[in-house]
Amino acid sequence: EERRKKMLFDLDMEQMTWRRKKVVQLRHNFKEKYPENDVDCFLSNSRMFFDAEIASARTDELAVYKPLSVERNGEVVFFQKPIRGRKYVLGGDPAEGKQINNEESDWSAAKIIDEETGEDCCALRVKEPPEDFGADCVELCEYYNNAMAVIERNNHGGTVILAMREAGYGNIYKHREWTKRDRRRMGKNQNQGDAKQWQEFEGWPENVKTRKLLLNKAAEFLRHYPEYVWDYDMMSEVKTFVYDEKGVPKAMENYHDDRVFAWALAHIGRLVNLGYIDPLTWKTRRYGETEDETESEAA
């Protein structure tokens, strides 16, 4: 950490010695008392949803990292080229049209990761109609070996999925769900072999239960594998993703979280695709609740 700080801020050894003493004295309160960037100025570690130390360290590392290429005036960033024979997953978070501040609305964002490792491969962030966002997702998916697209289907997500379908793209994540009728029937008859008890719907459903699983799995991945995250801009959003006054994690006021959700969608699709979690059997957990040791090691 000190080597990174010394290089990033061009500090001499006397300054580093002073900093080390203050870190020892203040411990977790150091960043609040002596902020080293614009976010730390008003951000308390206790409010962050993601691990503060890991997020800060990885952001510092990525400050001097140059992506493979940046296209379309910064809208598309490539971190890894597709490898023949490998599988990839795209997470897509369509803009809802909500206003972030007086000058800016939310963005549509997509992230492509390697299915086997979870490593960042490509990022997209645009302000465009949902039909155009769908076309962009199709183009990126086809480039990355026909990646599976996990699109958040609420609001404009249905339009994005329809646009992808109309473009002839078929590898779209299908979410398995119980219907109310099936639940009532299963309460009386536990024999699941009689008939298909669930249905599949394209896209990821956003609700209280799925949102918790989505974010908890993303946080778990960052804790274990920060070296597979290459998106500096997304990590900046991670550092401003906090618990609100009701205990719900979301972007701080006047900040964005579209990159965070696109990344999380890609990872949840990856875990479902690999068989580590089953939408039909998962249990509701609190925000930030740690999985049991067996599930954590498997994921």
Secondary structure, 3 states (H helix, E strand, C coil): CHHHHHHHHCCCHHHHHHHHHHHHHHHHHHHHHCCCCCCCCCCCHHHECCCHHHHHHHHHHHCCCCCCEEEHHHCEEECCCCCCCCCEEEEEECCCCCECCCCCECCEEEEEEECCCCCEEEEEEECCCHHHHHHHHHHHHHHCCCCEEEEECCCCHHHHHHHHHHCCCCCECEEEEECHHHHHHHHHCCCCCCCCCEEEEECECCCHHHHHHHHHHHHHHHHHCHHHCCCHHHHHHHCCEEECCCCCEEECCCCCCHHHHHHHHHHHHHHHHCCCCCCCCCCCCCCCCCCCHHHHHHC
